[in-house]
Structures are given as C-alpha cells and as structure tokens.
Amino acid sequence: MTTSEIFKSFGLSDETIALGEKYEKKLEPRFKEIDKTAEFNQLKVIKAMQDNRLSDIHFASSTGYGYNDLGRETLEKVYASIFHTEDALVRPQITCGTHALTVALAANLRPGDELLSPVGKPYDTLEGVIGITEQKGSLKEYGISYRQVDLNPDGSFDYEGIKNAINEKTKLVTIQRSKGYQTRPTLSVEAIGELIGFIKKIKPEVIVMVDNCYGEFVEKIEPSDVGADLCVGSLIKNPGGGLVASGGYIVGKAEYIENCAFRLTAPGLGKEVGATLGINQSMFQGLFLAPTVVACALKGAIFAARIFEELGYPVIPNGTEPRFDIIQAVTLGSAEKLIAFCGGIQAASPVDSFVVPEGWAMPGYNSDVIMAAGNFIQGSSIELSADGPITEPYAVYFQGGLTWYHAKLGILTALDRVLKVQ
Ligand SMILES: *Cc1c(COP(=O)(O)O)cnc(C)c1O
C-alpha cells in the first residue's frame, strides 16, 4: 500500500491528497525554520535536565503530604532553569490554566491593589476571576480593582493610554501572549519585552505577569527572558508535551512564587506539601517531548493557513506571517462548512473517531458551540482539536497535533469535508 492509498482509505479524495502534497512541498523552507527552533528548545530542555542531575529516582511517587518529593523539587528546578527564573511551582494540583492564573493573581494582589491589562480583554474564563463579569469569589469581591487598556486598532500598544492607566494602586500587570480566541494578533516575546520595559520605566516595582498559554517553545525565548516577573501556563497545553494528565506551572521571582505556593496550598506550608501520586515521570517526559510536539502543532497550523487561504477563506494568522502561538483561525462562512470541518478533525482522531460532533448550548455563549477532539487526555488542546461558535462569521479555531502526520491527516480530512459541502 502506498501513502496515497492509505490516505484514500480514510475517505480522502485525490484532489485533497494532491493539495496536501503541493502545500507540504511549498512549506518545506518554513518547516525547516520551525525544526531549527525545536532543536534549540530541545537542547535547552536537555541542558536543564542535565544541569539539575535528573535521575531515575526522581520518577518515584509520593503520597499524603508529599514531603521531600525529590522528583517534584527537581521538576521545579528544571522549569526554573528553562525559563531562566529564580523559582517555579509546577503541580498536578493546579487544575488548569485558569487555575494557575488565578493562583498567580490572587497570591500577589491584596485588597486595595489594582490589576492592569494593557493588552485588552483577557481570556474569557478570566472575566469571572477578575470580576469583569459578576462572579462569587472574584478578585473584585476581595477589593481588588481592575483596569484595562485596549490595543490600538492596528494591534500595537496604546502607550499613552497605558501610561495614564498606571497609578499608585497598580500592583500587577497581566499580559496575555496568545490572542486566544480573539482577533487581535498574538504578541511576540520581543514585543512583550518592549511593553514590559515601558511599564517598568514608569513603575519599576510593579509585578508583570504573562499568561503564556499556547506560547511555550514557539520561539527560542520566553517572556521571562525579557523581564516578566511571572509566567503562567497549563500542562495540558504546550509544556506537557501531550503526556501530562493534569497540571499547571508558574515560574518567576522567588518572592512571588512563594506567594503562589502559599495560596495554592496554605500560608506557611507553601511548596513543602503536594503529593505527586506517580505523575512525575510523565511531567519530565512530556517536557522533554514538548519542543517537538509544539513544532508539529505549528506545522499543522501553518499548513492549514496556507491551504485554506489559497482556497479563498480568511485565515488568522495568514499563511506566511511569523507565528507566536499555535492557534489557527479559519473563517469558513457557513454553518455547514464549520460542522464539516469539525467533523473531519474528529474523524481523523486516534480516539473517538466514530463520534460525530454537534453544536451545543455551552454556558457563557450566545450561540451553539461545536467542538471536535479525540483526545488521550480530556480537554488537552496540545492534541489536535477544533471548535467554533455556530454563528456569523462561522470561524473555526483549531490547535495542536502531537505529531505532524496526525495534524496533516486531520486538516486534510477537514478540508475534504469542507470541499464536499456546496
Ligand atoms: C487556555 C488558555 C487559558 C485557560 O486555560 P484553561 O486550561 O482552559 O483553564 C488562559 N489563557 C489563554 C491565553 C489560554 O489559551
């Protein structure tokens, strides 16, 4: 059997297979660049593991309080080495990205303090956390105020607005690296560095936190290399490499990490407790694989952008611009095509390939939302996954792919199904 024949056995048409071949060929130079970044980051990870003398003993499990968990302590040292920070908190008890961000914010803000977002509205789930929308237990309920400065229409920073927004109450500045599911551009680490420099010139003692979700290992440097005091992310996204069953990380200045640990566990207990229940090995191995996994996801995103752009669909980012996260948006223009796309991603999955995704009334959305994912880890969006609200302009957001070959199969299957809608 040839590779074309195997693709056909998944139901793909000759036209789709040919399009795939054509664009893969065209993207060779771009893919090479991505591999170069992956190589750099792979070496960075291995170096950190060697420098911290990672050993078989660190894969042992702990229970109960989790005192003296050498694996956990070493994992946190490895994260600190990779991100070039004083300390790190990397825990399975951090349940998701939103939780990690909540811990970092609530741990470092006090009543009367103000939180500033100089890059517009943060990720949806943070609206309740901050209290932008009413929510029990929000920062607002604890007397922490919030201010926001939107990006300029061209995506640049509103430096004048930011300067005016910083006041004596401003304690912490939150910068979201990835656009998430908005239409603004994702910020490069370099751009984040410029923004941090500007802010620190106005108020040197302010704490700058970066929501690093979906950005890890996409570039050779991380926000902590350009002045961020805290970087926060999810282990079921990039740095978990697809292997970590649950967790989040916070890296940064020792003082702020201690605050986070006191908040996550209890004041006085901090980092000393937290059983790892046997997942240390996957935390290390996932981190080890993460640079190549991120490269595969990036290739998939660019591959999709190029093909769909060529076929006349608006895509963000476009097929040629630089990438700073792994999310791809494609505007499909009709409900049928959106449903077809998600059906294709689902059908190409290793798990639950027989399931047909449908729109459902997800809490917090005004329209039905359709989601496709056939994952090994529930909700893991470093695995190939797609979703979109079934409403104008019928845009699908997708990300991930643990291997390039799976990303390619998923995108070609989605493409094949979209082409069959007419
Ligand atoms: C995914 C994400 C979050 C939230 O992470 P969850 O694990 O879904 O809670 C926050 N910010 C950004 C930019 C994200 O991509």
The ligand as a Gaussian input file, in Angstrom:
#p B3LYP/6-31G(d) Opt

LIG

0 1
 C       -6.241000      28.006000      27.519000
 C       -5.956000      29.386000      27.964000
 C       -6.275000      29.820000      29.251000
 C       -7.038000      28.966000      30.230000
 O       -6.587000      27.691000      30.349000
 P       -7.588000      26.501000      30.767000
 O       -6.653000      25.376000      30.967000
 O       -8.544000      26.302000      29.645000
 O       -8.273000      26.920000      32.024000
 C       -5.937000      31.106000      29.594000
 N       -5.335000      31.929000      28.722000
 C       -5.033000      31.552000      27.472000
 C       -4.376000      32.516000      26.536000
 C       -5.328000      30.272000      27.048000
 O       -5.027000      29.898000      25.821000

